[in-house]
Amino acid sequence: MWPVRRRPPSCSAASGSLNGEQIWSVVHDPDAGVDHLDVEGSPPPNFVQIRDRLLSEQAAAGDEDVDYVFNVPQELAAGLVGLPLDEEAVPADVRFTVLEPRLNGTGAERQARSRAMNVQLAQRVSDEIFPQVRALDFSPMIEHPEFHEFYPGMVLNGFVRHRGDVWECLTVSYGIAREAPGTVFQFFVRRGLEDRRGHHGQAFAAPEREGLLSRLTKPKRPFAATLDQTLEKAAILLTAIDQYLQNGTPHPEVSPPSYLR
């Protein structure tokens, strides 16, 4: 599982079409509640199992700051296509065709700007964060097929470290929301291949939020500056996660995992 903290706010959605017409959709809006799901049509058969499992984990968590239901549409889509949803994370020999409306005017400008930001963020994560993860003795999860079933859709952004009798699993997510970059680390400790249940530890890196007065009176910060700030914070949090896993050292911005068994 890969719960996503509700900062910055966003929706999660998956849909299917046939002959150009949408035949089902599943949408989760965190602002409508952590257990919100808007379902139309007849989703694929695995929807019920994914929904029930994540709703159960959300109820067990009892924490509205961690949103397991956000992953219902993501896991549904990942299970259908068999590949991670992040275009930048797939192998070099795999190509996607992006299906989206072609916008005109300012809409087209925003669309192009968002794509360029995503490309920059993905490249910086690949160049700076992934090497740091490997330097901490984590190896890519793709080299450990025995863990793939635990992290559907996240294999190519996941890493594993073996220490003693435990396996430490780390996943790295990143994206753009309202033209602000963000990076999420989630981690979990397993004892061998047992089906261990619980909630991932998590740390979230994003630019410092500006107050209303600052946004009204100062020029908007350039994306390059917010990207630098996010990646610098991500590097610090990654080190803090390693210290927690190695020594149990707490950090105010790292939420530790919890285990049901």
C-alpha positions as a LaTeX table, in Angstrom:
\begin{tabular}{lrrr}
\hline
Residue & $x$ (\AA) & $y$ (\AA) & $z$ (\AA) \\
\hline
Met1 & 0.00 & 0.00 & 0.00 \\
Trp2 & 1.15 & 3.55 & $-0.56$ \\
Pro3 & $-1.06$ & 6.01 & 1.35 \\
Val4 & $-0.70$ & 9.62 & 0.21 \\
Arg5 & $-0.77$ & 12.42 & 2.80 \\
Arg6 & $-3.37$ & 15.07 & 2.06 \\
Arg7 & $-0.85$ & 17.84 & 1.36 \\
Pro8 & $-1.14$ & 19.25 & $-1.21$ \\
Pro9 & $-4.87$ & 18.41 & $-1.71$ \\
Ser10 & $-5.71$ & 16.54 & $-4.89$ \\
Cys11 & $-8.13$ & 14.03 & $-6.33$ \\
Ser12 & $-7.44$ & 10.50 & $-7.50$ \\
Ala13 & $-9.36$ & 9.06 & $-10.43$ \\
Ala14 & $-9.47$ & 6.17 & $-12.89$ \\
Ser15 & $-11.85$ & 5.55 & $-15.77$ \\
Gly16 & $-12.43$ & 3.26 & $-18.74$ \\
Ser17 & $-13.84$ & 3.99 & $-22.19$ \\
Leu18 & $-15.15$ & 1.92 & $-25.08$ \\
Asn19 & $-15.54$ & 3.25 & $-28.62$ \\
Gly20 & $-14.89$ & 6.76 & $-27.37$ \\
Glu21 & $-17.51$ & 6.65 & $-24.58$ \\
Gln22 & $-16.73$ & 6.43 & $-20.88$ \\
Ile23 & $-18.25$ & 3.28 & $-19.41$ \\
Trp24 & $-16.99$ & 3.51 & $-15.81$ \\
Ser25 & $-15.16$ & 5.83 & $-13.48$ \\
Val26 & $-13.91$ & 5.85 & $-9.88$ \\
Val27 & $-13.04$ & 9.16 & $-8.23$ \\
His28 & $-11.77$ & 9.93 & $-4.73$ \\
Asp29 & $-11.91$ & 13.55 & $-3.51$ \\
Pro30 & $-10.10$ & 13.96 & $-0.15$ \\
Asp31 & $-11.94$ & 17.22 & 0.50 \\
Ala32 & $-15.21$ & 15.24 & 0.55 \\
Gly33 & $-13.86$ & 12.88 & 3.23 \\
Val34 & $-11.15$ & 10.25 & 3.51 \\
Asp35 & $-13.66$ & 7.49 & 2.70 \\
His36 & $-15.23$ & 9.31 & $-0.27$ \\
Leu37 & $-15.62$ & 7.35 & $-3.53$ \\
Asp38 & $-17.74$ & 8.44 & $-6.50$ \\
Val39 & $-18.38$ & 5.38 & $-8.68$ \\
Glu40 & $-20.15$ & 5.45 & $-12.03$ \\
Gly41 & $-20.85$ & 2.57 & $-14.39$ \\
Ser42 & $-19.40$ & $-0.90$ & $-13.78$ \\
Pro43 & $-15.72$ & $-0.83$ & $-12.78$ \\
Pro44 & $-13.53$ & $-3.91$ & $-13.37$ \\
Pro45 & $-14.13$ & $-6.91$ & $-11.05$ \\
Asn46 & $-11.04$ & $-6.23$ & $-8.91$ \\
Phe47 & $-12.50$ & $-2.88$ & $-7.82$ \\
Val48 & $-14.56$ & $-4.39$ & $-4.99$ \\
Gln49 & $-11.56$ & $-6.18$ & $-3.45$ \\
Ile50 & $-9.35$ & $-3.08$ & $-3.69$ \\
Arg51 & $-12.07$ & $-0.81$ & $-2.30$ \\
Asp52 & $-12.96$ & $-3.06$ & 0.63 \\
Arg53 & $-9.33$ & $-3.63$ & 1.60 \\
Leu54 & $-8.35$ & 0.05 & 1.57 \\
Leu55 & $-11.56$ & 1.20 & 3.28 \\
Ser56 & $-10.83$ & $-1.36$ & 6.00 \\
Glu57 & $-7.27$ & $-0.08$ & 6.41 \\
Gln58 & $-8.54$ & 3.51 & 6.48 \\
Ala59 & $-10.96$ & 2.62 & 9.27 \\
Ala60 & $-8.23$ & 0.81 & 11.20 \\
Ala61 & $-5.90$ & 3.81 & 10.86 \\
Gly62 & $-8.36$ & 6.20 & 12.46 \\
Asp63 & $-6.29$ & 9.08 & 11.11 \\
Glu64 & $-7.66$ & 11.57 & 8.59 \\
Asp65 & $-4.16$ & 12.87 & 7.84 \\
Val66 & $-3.36$ & 9.59 & 6.05 \\
Asp67 & $-5.51$ & 8.77 & 3.04 \\
Tyr68 & $-5.51$ & 5.08 & 2.06 \\
Val69 & $-8.63$ & 5.45 & $-0.11$ \\
Phe70 & $-6.68$ & 7.80 & $-2.39$ \\
Asn71 & $-5.05$ & 4.65 & $-3.77$ \\
Val72 & $-8.26$ & 2.89 & $-4.83$ \\
Pro73 & $-8.30$ & 4.41 & $-8.36$ \\
Gln74 & $-4.49$ & 4.13 & $-8.62$ \\
Glu75 & $-4.34$ & 0.45 & $-7.72$ \\
Leu76 & $-7.32$ & $-0.25$ & $-9.97$ \\
Ala77 & $-5.59$ & 1.36 & $-12.97$ \\
Ala78 & $-2.19$ & $-0.16$ & $-12.16$ \\
Gly79 & $-3.71$ & $-3.63$ & $-11.98$ \\
Leu80 & $-5.32$ & $-3.19$ & $-15.40$ \\
Val81 & $-2.29$ & $-1.92$ & $-17.32$ \\
Gly82 & 0.41 & $-3.86$ & $-15.43$ \\
Leu83 & 2.74 & $-0.86$ & $-15.48$ \\
Pro84 & 3.42 & 2.08 & $-13.16$ \\
Leu85 & 1.33 & 5.14 & $-13.94$ \\
Asp86 & 4.36 & 7.45 & $-13.95$ \\
Glu87 & 5.58 & 7.69 & $-17.55$ \\
Glu88 & 9.07 & 8.71 & $-16.42$ \\
Ala89 & 9.45 & 5.58 & $-14.25$ \\
Val90 & 8.94 & 2.91 & $-16.93$ \\
Pro91 & 11.81 & 1.17 & $-18.75$ \\
Ala92 & 13.36 & 3.05 & $-21.66$ \\
Asp93 & 12.03 & 0.58 & $-24.24$ \\
Val94 & 8.39 & 1.11 & $-23.18$ \\
Arg95 & 6.47 & 3.98 & $-24.76$ \\
Phe96 & 3.08 & 5.46 & $-23.87$ \\
Thr97 & 0.76 & 7.44 & $-26.06$ \\
Val98 & $-0.71$ & 10.26 & $-23.99$ \\
Leu99 & $-4.46$ & 10.58 & $-24.60$ \\
Glu100 & $-5.74$ & 13.98 & $-23.51$ \\
Pro101 & $-7.63$ & 16.89 & $-25.04$ \\
Arg102 & $-5.55$ & 19.35 & $-26.98$ \\
Leu103 & $-6.19$ & 22.73 & $-25.42$ \\
Asn104 & $-5.97$ & 26.16 & $-26.97$ \\
Gly105 & $-4.87$ & 29.54 & $-25.64$ \\
Thr106 & $-4.02$ & 29.81 & $-21.95$ \\
Gly107 & $-5.19$ & 26.22 & $-21.36$ \\
Ala108 & $-2.59$ & 24.94 & $-23.80$ \\
Glu109 & 0.06 & 27.07 & $-22.13$ \\
Arg110 & $-0.76$ & 25.63 & $-18.69$ \\
Gln111 & $-0.78$ & 22.12 & $-20.13$ \\
Ala112 & 2.65 & 22.56 & $-21.71$ \\
Arg113 & 4.02 & 24.20 & $-18.55$ \\
Ser114 & 2.76 & 21.34 & $-16.37$ \\
Arg115 & 4.35 & 18.75 & $-18.65$ \\
Ala116 & 7.67 & 20.59 & $-18.59$ \\
Met117 & 7.56 & 20.78 & $-14.78$ \\
Asn118 & 6.88 & 17.06 & $-14.48$ \\
Val119 & 9.78 & 16.28 & $-16.78$ \\
Gln120 & 12.14 & 18.47 & $-14.73$ \\
Leu121 & 10.99 & 16.95 & $-11.44$ \\
Ala122 & 11.30 & 13.37 & $-12.71$ \\
Gln123 & 14.80 & 14.05 & $-14.03$ \\
Arg124 & 15.97 & 15.64 & $-10.78$ \\
Val125 & 14.56 & 12.77 & $-8.70$ \\
Ser126 & 16.30 & 10.28 & $-10.98$ \\
Asp127 & 19.60 & 12.19 & $-10.89$ \\
Glu128 & 19.67 & 13.15 & $-7.20$ \\
Ile129 & 17.27 & 11.14 & $-5.02$ \\
Phe130 & 17.57 & 7.66 & $-6.53$ \\
Pro131 & 21.41 & 7.68 & $-6.28$ \\
Gln132 & 21.12 & 8.73 & $-2.63$ \\
Val133 & 18.74 & 5.84 & $-1.99$ \\
Arg134 & 21.21 & 3.40 & $-3.57$ \\
Ala135 & 24.08 & 4.91 & $-1.56$ \\
Leu136 & 22.16 & 3.88 & 1.57 \\
Asp137 & 22.45 & 0.24 & 0.37 \\
Phe138 & 18.91 & 0.00 & $-0.99$ \\
Ser139 & 18.62 & $-1.93$ & $-4.24$ \\
Pro140 & 15.86 & $-1.48$ & $-6.85$ \\
Met141 & 12.74 & $-3.47$ & $-6.06$ \\
Ile142 & 12.58 & $-4.63$ & $-9.67$ \\
Glu143 & 15.52 & $-6.89$ & $-8.79$ \\
His144 & 13.42 & $-8.53$ & $-6.04$ \\
Pro145 & 10.32 & $-10.06$ & $-7.70$ \\
Glu146 & 9.29 & $-11.65$ & $-4.39$ \\
Phe147 & 8.18 & $-8.16$ & $-3.22$ \\
His148 & 6.26 & $-7.11$ & $-6.32$ \\
Glu149 & 2.91 & $-8.36$ & $-5.05$ \\
Phe150 & 3.16 & $-6.07$ & $-2.02$ \\
Tyr151 & 3.67 & $-2.93$ & $-4.13$ \\
Pro152 & 1.53 & $-3.15$ & $-7.28$ \\
Gly153 & 2.28 & $-0.31$ & $-9.68$ \\
Met154 & 5.25 & 0.94 & $-7.64$ \\
Val155 & 7.91 & $-1.65$ & $-8.44$ \\
Leu156 & 10.03 & 0.72 & $-10.55$ \\
Asn157 & 9.91 & 3.44 & $-7.88$ \\
Gly158 & 10.57 & 1.02 & $-5.03$ \\
Phe159 & 13.73 & $-0.07$ & $-3.25$ \\
Val160 & 14.63 & $-2.84$ & $-0.79$ \\
Arg161 & 17.38 & $-3.15$ & 1.84 \\
His162 & 18.23 & $-6.38$ & 3.67 \\
Arg163 & 19.53 & $-6.00$ & 7.21 \\
Gly164 & 19.77 & $-9.00$ & 9.52 \\
Asp165 & 16.43 & $-10.80$ & 9.52 \\
Val166 & 14.41 & $-7.88$ & 8.11 \\
Trp167 & 13.75 & $-6.35$ & 4.71 \\
Glu168 & 13.25 & $-2.58$ & 4.64 \\
Cys169 & 11.06 & $-1.45$ & 1.74 \\
Leu170 & 11.08 & 2.16 & 0.51 \\
Thr171 & 8.97 & 3.72 & $-2.25$ \\
Val172 & 9.44 & 7.16 & $-3.81$ \\
Ser173 & 6.53 & 9.09 & $-5.31$ \\
Tyr174 & 6.62 & 12.55 & $-6.85$ \\
Gly175 & 4.39 & 14.89 & $-8.79$ \\
Ile176 & 3.19 & 18.43 & $-9.45$ \\
Ala177 & 0.15 & 20.01 & $-7.77$ \\
Arg178 & $-0.81$ & 23.62 & $-8.50$ \\
Glu179 & 2.59 & 24.07 & $-10.14$ \\
Ala180 & 4.37 & 23.05 & $-6.92$ \\
Pro181 & 6.63 & 19.96 & $-6.85$ \\
Gly182 & 6.31 & 17.33 & $-4.15$ \\
Thr183 & 8.07 & 14.11 & $-3.16$ \\
Val184 & 6.69 & 11.41 & $-0.86$ \\
Phe185 & 8.72 & 8.65 & 0.81 \\
Gln186 & 6.95 & 5.64 & 2.29 \\
Phe187 & 8.70 & 2.83 & 4.15 \\
Phe188 & 7.82 & $-0.47$ & 5.76 \\
Val189 & 9.79 & $-3.23$ & 7.47 \\
Arg190 & 9.07 & $-6.87$ & 6.64 \\
Arg191 & 10.37 & $-10.04$ & 8.21 \\
Gly192 & 11.05 & $-12.22$ & 5.22 \\
Leu193 & 8.06 & $-12.64$ & 2.92 \\
Glu194 & 5.39 & $-12.79$ & 5.61 \\
Asp195 & 2.15 & $-10.99$ & 4.80 \\
Arg196 & 2.72 & $-8.29$ & 7.40 \\
Arg197 & $-0.09$ & $-5.76$ & 7.81 \\
Gly198 & 0.11 & $-2.20$ & 9.01 \\
His199 & 0.63 & 1.37 & 7.90 \\
His200 & 3.66 & 2.71 & 6.11 \\
Gly201 & 5.94 & 5.29 & 7.61 \\
Gln202 & 5.96 & 8.45 & 5.56 \\
Ala203 & 7.73 & 11.73 & 4.91 \\
Phe204 & 6.61 & 14.49 & 2.55 \\
Ala205 & 8.87 & 17.10 & 0.92 \\
Ala206 & 7.41 & 20.23 & $-0.67$ \\
Pro207 & 8.25 & 23.93 & $-0.93$ \\
Glu208 & 7.52 & 26.08 & 2.10 \\
Arg209 & 4.02 & 27.48 & 1.89 \\
Glu210 & 3.74 & 31.22 & 1.42 \\
Gly211 & 1.31 & 33.23 & 3.50 \\
Leu212 & $-1.54$ & 35.12 & 1.90 \\
Leu213 & 0.16 & 38.48 & 2.33 \\
Ser214 & 3.33 & 37.19 & 0.69 \\
Arg215 & 1.40 & 35.76 & $-2.25$ \\
Leu216 & $-0.41$ & 39.07 & $-2.75$ \\
Thr217 & 2.59 & 41.39 & $-2.44$ \\
Lys218 & 5.55 & 39.43 & $-3.78$ \\
Pro219 & 6.30 & 37.99 & $-7.22$ \\
Lys220 & 5.54 & 34.32 & $-7.64$ \\
Arg221 & 8.55 & 32.15 & $-6.86$ \\
Pro222 & 10.09 & 30.61 & $-9.99$ \\
Phe223 & 9.58 & 26.88 & $-10.39$ \\
Ala224 & 13.34 & 26.29 & $-10.37$ \\
Ala225 & 13.55 & 27.73 & $-6.85$ \\
Thr226 & 10.68 & 25.62 & $-5.49$ \\
Leu227 & 12.17 & 22.56 & $-7.17$ \\
Asp228 & 15.56 & 23.16 & $-5.53$ \\
Gln229 & 13.88 & 23.62 & $-2.15$ \\
Thr230 & 11.83 & 20.44 & $-2.52$ \\
Leu231 & 14.78 & 18.28 & $-3.54$ \\
Glu232 & 16.97 & 19.67 & $-0.74$ \\
Lys233 & 14.28 & 18.83 & 1.80 \\
Ala234 & 13.77 & 15.39 & 0.23 \\
Ala235 & 17.47 & 14.60 & 0.65 \\
Ile236 & 17.31 & 15.61 & 4.33 \\
Leu237 & 14.19 & 13.52 & 4.96 \\
Leu238 & 15.71 & 10.50 & 3.23 \\
Thr239 & 18.65 & 10.67 & 5.61 \\
Ala240 & 16.22 & 11.00 & 8.52 \\
Ile241 & 14.33 & 7.89 & 7.37 \\
Asp242 & 17.60 & 5.96 & 7.23 \\
Gln243 & 18.45 & 7.09 & 10.77 \\
Tyr244 & 15.03 & 5.99 & 11.97 \\
Leu245 & 15.36 & 2.56 & 10.35 \\
Gln246 & 18.92 & 2.07 & 11.60 \\
Asn247 & 18.67 & 3.50 & 15.11 \\
Gly248 & 15.05 & 4.43 & 15.80 \\
Thr249 & 16.00 & 8.12 & 15.79 \\
Pro250 & 12.78 & 10.17 & 15.53 \\
His251 & 12.33 & 13.16 & 13.25 \\
Pro252 & 9.43 & 15.62 & 13.49 \\
Glu253 & 8.62 & 15.31 & 9.78 \\
Val254 & 8.91 & 11.53 & 9.53 \\
Ser255 & 5.81 & 9.57 & 10.51 \\
Pro256 & 6.89 & 6.12 & 11.75 \\
Pro257 & 5.18 & 2.96 & 10.48 \\
Ser258 & 2.79 & 0.97 & 12.64 \\
Tyr259 & 2.14 & $-2.75$ & 12.46 \\
Leu260 & $-1.03$ & $-4.72$ & 13.11 \\
Arg261 & 1.01 & $-7.86$ & 13.63 \\
\hline
\end{tabular}
